[in-house]
């Protein structure tokens, strides 16, 4: 199987699963908790951010496989990469008035904060910032390029 076909199929699979899971969550939220669902342009932006974000994080995961030497090392390496990003993006613990300026600066670089802000703006009705989508998409493009360049069929000998 060509490497590009494998990578594209993994990304498309992640997109499909993300859309199905979000649709199920929204359906249950609406049916059981009477949650409001965005409509019109907000819904379109929500779906766009979901698709771009899902593809981005899948591409970054595929790019990360280049430094994972074997299956036993995968969980520690993935956790060591994502947990700091979640903390530095204000996802696990929201930023407060006393948040260090360097943390705020770093959070603007990585895609997690931008993805969360874009999704949240669609749900709560705050203005959608297209820069968030562009930053997430740029990380996705970088992930695809890195995955295409460094993906290996066999584990490394590290």
Residue, then its C-alpha position, 0 to 999 in steps of 0.5 A: x500500500x502506498x504511504x500516502x494512501x495509508x496516511x490519507x485513510x487514517x486521517x479520513x477515518x479520524x474525521x469520520x469517527x470525530x463527526x459521528x461521535x460529536x453527532x451522537x454527543x449533540x443528539x444526546x445533549x439535545x434529547x436528554x439535556x435540552x441543549x441548544x444546537x447552533x444553526x445556520x452559519x454557526x453550525x457551518x463554522x462548528x462543522x468546519x472547525x471540527x473537520x479541520x481540527x480532527x484532521x490536524x490532530x490526526x496528522x500531528x499524531x501520525x507525525x509523532x509516530x516518527x519518534x516513537x520507537x515501539x508500542x510500549x513507548x507510545x503512551x508515555x510519548x503521547x502523554x508527554x506531548x499532549x498533557x503539557x499542551x493542554x495545560x499551556x492552552x488553558x484547557x485543563x485549568x482555565x487561565x486566570x488574571x494571574x497567568x504568567x505572560x509567557x504561558x499566554x504567549x506559548x498558548x497562542x503558538x499551539x493549535x489546542x487553544x485555537x481549536x477550543x476557542x473556535x469550537x466554543x465560539x460556535x456553541x456560545x455565540x461569541x464572535x468566530x475568529x478565523x485566525x483560530x481556524x487558520x492556525x489549526x489548519x497550518x498545524x495540520x498542514x505541517x503535520x501532514x508534511x511531517x507525517x509524509x516525510x518521516x512515516x515508517x512502516x517498521x519501528x525505529x531501532x531507538 
